[in-house]
Amino acid sequence: MISFELTPEQIGLQKRLHRLAREKLQPYSLQLEGKGPGPVDEGFLKIIAGQNLNSFIIPEEFGGRPLDRVTLSLVTEEVSYGCAGLASIYAATVHAVSALLIGGSPEQKKAYLPLLLDPGGAVAGCAITEEKGGSDTTSFTTTARLEGDHYIINGSKGPIINAGCAAFYIVFASSDTGRGRAGINAFVVPGNAKGMTFSPYHHKPGLRNTPTANIFFHELAVPQSNLIGLPGSGYLLLMQTLDLGRAFFGSICVGLARAAIELATDFAKKRIILNRPIIKNQGISFLLAELTTELDAARLLVWRACRLMDLNLDYTRESSMAKLFASEVAFRAASEGVRILGQKGITGPSLMDKCQRDAQALRIIEGTSQIQKMIIASQI
């Protein structure tokens, strides 16, 4: 039987986070837009800690209160409704934790997962992308050579979300460049490891509240015990981690799209021209009807992918479908929302303008729309 009904517990969590997103996150995130690029905002860290967001992704044996993936998508959507930037910070932490949960040893999980339950708030990072490689994850120029009982990491990664702020990083590097995918390994690297430096934070038009920077590794030594999984298993772990992450970036897009549609609808009901609200014009009302329909479709795609995860079934195609469709809906909703608001959408601090800039970034990070189409096509 297929059911779309949420449980009372899910509804209660959804309402609590929605109230936080509407009353605190939206105005606070807009306030932060005027600041220059920097590390994760302390206010965001307090929200992560105060709402116990990290506990939702950590098993009970390590101090967490884990949620199923469908419920976690509800959490991500509500956080994104308030600020897609904070939601992206959280999603990067989910990435890192997912990699540890999939391939990490009991000792690695015990050592690193509790760090995210710091009462002051904490984040993690996943160092995958390289500037020259972009969407190509079949090989890396970052290397990790084995010397005795340590791996020595050299190279660079970027742009990386939560760079310079993370309690730990999951770093993907090549230990045998001649073997391609088979030579890729993954490592857990402490956030304060010697031999790791960072570029200045990137100045971005969208997701300005999400810190991104390049990470540089120079003769960084990590014990052999920090290798995640068996030697040469890094590429498989990378694919599994990305497949999980795409659906949750899809839920970020759903939250952003919902915020944009609600802003546009509220404005259209209040904006009076020729003695009637502009929502009475079919050019406006039909557009909002289309966007509302597409929003529901995007959310259902996210839920389907997450449900497949919870059932331990294959979800590669479905996760990419969710990311592809939801990111395009978010961009259309925000772009059309700016047009509906007119001057209100482009003058002064504007949540709609922020939504539009964030939505453009979300079409790129976690795999562009073209990459998602390639993945889906490969699964047909």
C-alpha positions as CSV (number, residue, x, y, z in Angstrom):
1,M,0.0,0.0,0.0
2,I,1.2,3.5,-0.8
3,S,0.6,6.2,1.8
4,F,1.4,9.9,1.7
5,E,0.2,10.6,5.2
6,L,2.7,11.9,7.8
7,T,2.8,10.5,11.3
8,P,1.8,12.7,14.2
9,E,5.5,12.8,15.2
10,Q,6.6,13.9,11.7
11,I,3.9,16.6,11.7
12,G,5.0,17.9,15.1
13,L,8.6,18.1,14.0
14,Q,7.7,19.7,10.8
15,K,5.6,22.4,12.5
16,R,8.3,23.2,15.1
17,L,11.0,23.6,12.4
18,H,8.7,25.6,10.1
19,R,8.0,28.1,12.9
20,L,11.7,28.4,13.5
21,A,12.3,28.9,9.8
22,R,9.6,31.5,9.3
23,E,10.1,33.5,12.4
24,K,13.9,33.4,12.9
25,L,15.8,31.9,10.0
26,Q,14.3,33.9,7.1
27,P,15.0,37.3,8.6
28,Y,18.3,36.3,10.1
29,S,19.6,34.8,6.9
30,L,18.6,37.9,5.0
31,Q,20.5,40.0,7.5
32,L,23.6,37.8,7.0
33,E,23.5,38.4,3.2
34,G,25.2,41.8,3.6
35,K,28.2,40.3,5.4
36,G,31.3,39.3,3.5
37,P,32.2,35.6,3.0
38,G,33.5,33.9,6.1
39,P,33.1,30.7,8.3
40,V,29.9,29.2,9.4
41,D,28.0,31.8,11.3
42,E,27.8,31.3,15.1
43,G,24.1,31.9,15.0
44,F,23.7,28.9,12.6
45,L,25.9,26.8,14.9
46,K,23.6,27.6,17.8
47,I,20.6,26.6,15.7
48,I,22.2,23.3,14.7
49,A,22.9,22.6,18.4
50,G,19.7,24.0,19.8
51,Q,17.5,22.0,17.4
52,N,19.7,18.8,17.8
53,L,19.9,18.6,14.0
54,N,23.1,16.5,14.1
55,S,21.6,14.0,16.4
56,F,19.1,13.1,13.6
57,I,21.9,11.6,11.5
58,I,23.9,9.8,14.2
59,P,23.1,6.3,15.5
60,E,22.0,6.0,19.1
61,E,25.1,4.0,20.1
62,F,27.1,7.2,19.5
63,G,24.7,9.6,21.2
64,G,22.3,10.4,18.4
65,R,18.5,10.1,17.9
66,P,18.5,9.0,14.2
67,L,15.6,9.7,11.9
68,D,14.6,7.7,8.8
69,R,15.4,9.3,5.5
70,V,11.9,10.4,4.7
71,T,11.7,12.3,8.0
72,L,15.2,13.7,7.5
73,S,14.0,15.1,4.1
74,L,11.2,16.9,6.0
75,V,13.7,18.4,8.4
76,T,15.9,19.5,5.5
77,E,13.0,21.1,3.6
78,E,11.9,23.2,6.6
79,V,15.5,24.4,7.3
80,S,15.8,25.3,3.6
81,Y,12.5,27.2,3.7
82,G,14.2,29.4,6.2
83,C,17.7,29.5,4.6
84,A,19.0,27.3,1.8
85,G,22.5,28.3,2.9
86,L,22.1,26.7,6.4
87,A,20.4,23.7,4.8
88,S,23.5,23.3,2.5
89,I,25.8,23.5,5.5
90,Y,23.7,20.7,7.1
91,A,23.7,18.6,3.9
92,A,27.5,18.7,3.8
93,T,27.6,17.3,7.3
94,V,25.1,14.6,6.3
95,H,27.4,13.7,3.4
96,A,30.4,13.2,5.7
97,V,28.4,11.3,8.2
98,S,26.9,9.1,5.5
99,A,30.3,8.2,4.2
100,L,31.4,7.1,7.8
101,L,28.2,5.2,8.3
102,I,28.5,3.3,5.0
103,G,32.2,2.4,5.1
104,G,33.7,3.5,8.4
105,S,35.0,1.2,11.1
106,P,33.4,1.0,14.6
107,E,36.5,2.8,15.9
108,Q,36.3,5.6,13.4
109,K,32.6,6.1,14.1
110,K,33.2,6.2,17.9
111,A,36.0,8.7,17.5
112,Y,34.4,11.2,15.1
113,L,30.6,11.0,15.2
114,P,30.3,12.3,18.8
115,L,32.2,15.4,17.8
116,L,29.1,16.6,16.0
117,L,27.1,16.6,19.2
118,D,29.1,19.5,20.6
119,P,26.8,21.8,22.6
120,G,28.1,24.8,20.8
121,G,27.2,23.3,17.4
122,A,29.5,21.5,14.9
123,V,29.7,20.7,11.2
124,A,31.7,18.3,9.0
125,G,32.9,18.4,5.4
126,C,33.3,16.2,2.5
127,A,36.3,17.0,0.3
128,I,35.5,15.6,-3.2
129,T,35.6,18.3,-5.8
130,E,38.8,19.5,-7.5
131,E,38.9,22.6,-9.6
132,K,40.4,21.0,-12.6
133,G,38.2,17.9,-12.5
134,G,34.8,19.5,-11.8
135,S,32.1,16.9,-12.3
136,D,34.7,14.2,-13.2
137,T,35.0,12.0,-10.2
138,T,36.8,9.1,-12.0
139,S,40.2,10.3,-10.9
140,F,41.8,12.8,-8.5
141,T,45.0,14.7,-8.6
142,T,45.0,14.8,-4.8
143,T,47.2,11.8,-3.8
144,A,47.6,9.7,-0.7
145,R,50.8,7.5,-0.6
146,L,51.4,4.9,2.0
147,E,54.6,5.3,4.0
148,G,54.9,2.8,6.8
149,D,51.8,3.0,9.0
150,H,50.7,6.4,7.6
151,Y,49.2,7.8,4.4
152,I,50.7,11.1,3.2
153,I,48.1,13.3,1.5
154,N,49.1,16.0,-1.0
155,G,47.0,18.1,-3.4
156,S,43.9,20.4,-3.2
157,K,40.2,20.3,-3.1
158,G,37.7,23.0,-3.9
159,P,35.3,24.5,-3.6
160,I,34.4,22.6,-0.4
161,I,31.4,23.5,1.8
162,N,32.3,24.0,5.5
163,A,36.0,24.2,4.6
164,G,38.0,25.6,7.6
165,C,35.0,25.0,10.0
166,A,34.6,21.3,10.1
167,A,35.2,18.9,13.1
168,F,36.5,16.4,10.5
169,Y,36.6,15.9,6.8
170,I,36.1,12.9,4.5
171,V,38.8,13.3,1.9
172,F,38.9,11.3,-1.4
173,A,42.4,10.9,-2.9
174,S,44.2,8.6,-5.4
175,S,46.7,6.1,-3.9
176,D,47.5,4.6,-7.3
177,T,47.0,7.1,-10.2
178,G,47.6,4.3,-12.8
179,R,44.5,2.3,-11.7
180,G,41.9,5.1,-12.1
181,R,38.8,4.4,-10.1
182,A,40.4,1.3,-8.5
183,G,43.1,3.5,-7.0
184,I,40.8,5.9,-5.1
185,N,40.7,5.8,-1.3
186,A,38.7,7.7,1.3
187,F,40.1,9.0,4.6
188,V,38.7,10.7,7.7
189,V,40.9,13.7,8.5
190,P,40.6,15.7,11.8
191,G,39.6,19.3,11.3
192,N,42.8,20.5,13.1
193,A,45.2,18.2,11.2
194,K,48.7,19.6,10.5
195,G,49.5,20.1,6.8
196,M,46.0,21.3,5.9
197,T,45.4,25.0,5.0
198,F,42.6,26.9,3.4
199,S,42.1,29.6,0.8
200,P,40.1,32.8,1.6
201,Y,36.4,32.1,1.6
202,H,34.8,32.4,-1.9
203,H,32.6,35.4,-2.7
204,K,29.5,33.9,-4.3
205,P,26.3,35.5,-5.7
206,G,24.2,32.6,-4.3
207,L,24.3,30.5,-1.1
208,R,26.3,33.4,0.4
209,N,25.6,32.0,3.9
210,T,27.3,28.7,3.0
211,P,31.0,28.9,3.5
212,T,33.1,27.5,0.7
213,A,36.9,27.5,0.3
214,N,39.7,25.5,-1.2
215,I,41.6,23.0,1.0
216,F,45.3,22.5,0.4
217,F,47.1,19.4,1.7
218,H,50.9,19.4,2.0
219,E,52.5,16.3,3.4
220,L,49.5,15.7,5.6
221,A,50.0,12.5,7.5
222,V,47.1,10.4,8.7
223,P,47.4,7.0,10.4
224,Q,46.6,4.0,8.2
225,S,43.7,3.4,10.5
226,N,42.0,6.5,9.1
227,L,41.5,4.8,5.8
228,I,37.8,4.2,5.3
229,G,37.0,0.7,4.1
230,L,39.4,-1.5,2.2
231,P,42.2,-0.1,-0.1
232,G,40.7,0.8,-3.5
233,S,37.1,1.0,-2.2
234,G,36.9,4.8,-2.2
235,Y,35.2,5.2,-5.6
236,L,32.3,2.9,-4.6
237,L,31.9,4.8,-1.3
238,L,32.0,8.1,-3.2
239,M,29.2,7.0,-5.5
240,Q,27.0,5.7,-2.6
241,T,27.6,9.0,-0.7
242,L,26.7,11.1,-3.7
243,D,23.6,9.1,-4.5
244,L,22.4,9.7,-0.9
245,G,23.2,13.4,-1.0
246,R,21.3,14.2,-4.2
247,A,17.9,13.5,-2.8
248,F,18.7,15.7,0.2
249,F,19.8,18.6,-2.0
250,G,16.5,17.9,-3.8
251,S,14.7,18.6,-0.5
252,I,16.7,21.8,-0.1
253,C,15.4,22.9,-3.5
254,V,11.8,22.0,-2.4
255,G,12.1,24.1,0.7
256,L,13.5,27.1,-1.3
257,A,10.8,26.7,-4.0
258,R,8.1,26.6,-1.4
259,A,9.3,29.8,0.2
260,A,9.5,31.5,-3.2
261,I,6.0,30.4,-4.2
262,E,4.5,31.5,-0.8
263,L,6.2,34.9,-1.1
264,A,4.8,35.4,-4.6
265,T,1.3,34.2,-3.7
266,D,1.1,36.5,-0.6
267,F,2.3,39.5,-2.7
268,A,-0.1,38.7,-5.5
269,K,-3.1,38.6,-3.1
270,K,-2.1,42.0,-1.6
271,R,-0.9,43.9,-4.7
272,I,-3.9,45.9,-6.0
273,I,-3.9,47.3,-9.6
274,L,-7.1,48.7,-11.2
275,N,-9.0,48.0,-8.0
276,R,-8.3,44.2,-7.8
277,P,-5.5,42.0,-6.6
278,I,-3.2,40.9,-9.4
279,I,-3.7,37.2,-8.4
280,K,-7.1,37.6,-10.2
281,N,-5.3,37.9,-13.5
282,Q,-4.9,34.5,-15.1
283,G,-1.3,35.4,-16.2
284,I,-0.5,35.3,-12.5
285,S,-2.9,32.7,-11.1
286,F,-2.2,30.1,-13.7
287,L,1.5,30.5,-13.3
288,L,1.2,30.0,-9.5
289,A,-1.0,27.0,-10.1
290,E,1.7,25.5,-12.3
291,L,4.4,26.2,-9.8
292,T,2.4,24.8,-6.9
293,T,1.8,21.6,-8.9
294,E,5.4,21.2,-9.8
295,L,6.4,21.8,-6.1
296,D,4.2,18.9,-5.0
297,A,5.7,16.7,-7.8
298,A,9.2,17.6,-6.7
299,R,8.5,16.8,-3.1
300,L,7.0,13.4,-4.0
301,L,10.2,12.6,-6.0
302,V,12.3,13.4,-3.0
303,W,10.1,11.2,-0.8
304,R,10.2,8.3,-3.2
305,A,14.0,8.4,-3.3
306,C,14.2,8.6,0.5
307,R,11.7,5.8,1.0
308,L,13.8,3.6,-1.3
309,M,16.8,4.4,0.9
310,D,14.8,3.4,4.0
311,L,13.9,0.1,2.3
312,N,17.5,-0.6,1.3
313,L,16.5,-0.7,-2.4
314,D,18.3,0.8,-5.3
315,Y,17.7,4.6,-5.5
316,T,20.4,5.9,-7.8
317,R,18.1,6.9,-10.6
318,E,15.4,8.2,-8.3
319,S,17.8,10.3,-6.3
320,S,19.1,12.0,-9.5
321,M,15.5,12.6,-10.7
322,A,14.7,14.3,-7.4
323,K,17.7,16.6,-7.6
324,L,17.2,17.4,-11.3
325,F,13.5,18.2,-11.1
326,A,13.5,19.9,-7.7
327,S,16.4,22.2,-8.6
328,E,14.7,23.3,-11.9
329,V,11.5,23.9,-10.0
330,A,13.3,26.0,-7.4
331,F,14.9,28.1,-10.1
332,R,11.7,28.7,-12.0
333,A,9.7,29.5,-8.8
334,A,12.3,32.0,-7.7
335,S,12.8,33.6,-11.1
336,E,9.0,33.9,-11.8
337,G,8.6,35.1,-8.2
338,V,11.0,38.0,-8.8
339,R,8.9,39.0,-11.9
340,I,5.6,38.8,-9.9
341,L,7.1,41.0,-7.2
342,G,8.5,43.5,-9.8
343,Q,10.4,46.3,-8.2
344,K,9.8,44.7,-4.7
345,G,11.8,41.8,-5.9
346,I,14.9,43.7,-6.9
347,T,15.1,46.7,-4.6
348,G,16.5,46.6,-1.1
349,P,17.0,43.4,0.9
350,S,14.7,40.9,-0.7
351,L,14.1,37.3,0.3
352,M,12.9,36.6,-3.3
353,D,16.1,37.9,-4.7
354,K,18.0,35.7,-2.3
355,C,15.9,32.7,-3.3
356,Q,16.7,33.4,-7.0
357,R,20.5,33.6,-6.4
358,D,20.5,30.5,-4.1
359,A,18.4,28.5,-6.6
360,Q,20.9,29.2,-9.4
361,A,23.7,27.8,-7.2
362,L,21.6,24.7,-6.4
363,R,21.4,23.9,-10.1
364,I,25.2,23.5,-10.0
365,I,26.3,22.0,-6.7
366,E,25.8,18.3,-6.0
367,G,25.9,17.7,-9.8
368,T,24.6,20.0,-12.5
369,S,21.3,19.3,-14.1
370,Q,23.2,17.9,-17.1
371,I,25.1,15.5,-14.9
372,Q,21.8,14.3,-13.3
373,K,20.4,13.6,-16.8
374,M,23.5,11.6,-17.6
375,I,23.0,9.5,-14.5
376,I,19.3,9.0,-15.2
377,A,20.0,8.1,-18.9
378,S,22.6,5.5,-17.7
379,Q,19.9,3.8,-15.6
380,I,17.2,3.6,-18.3
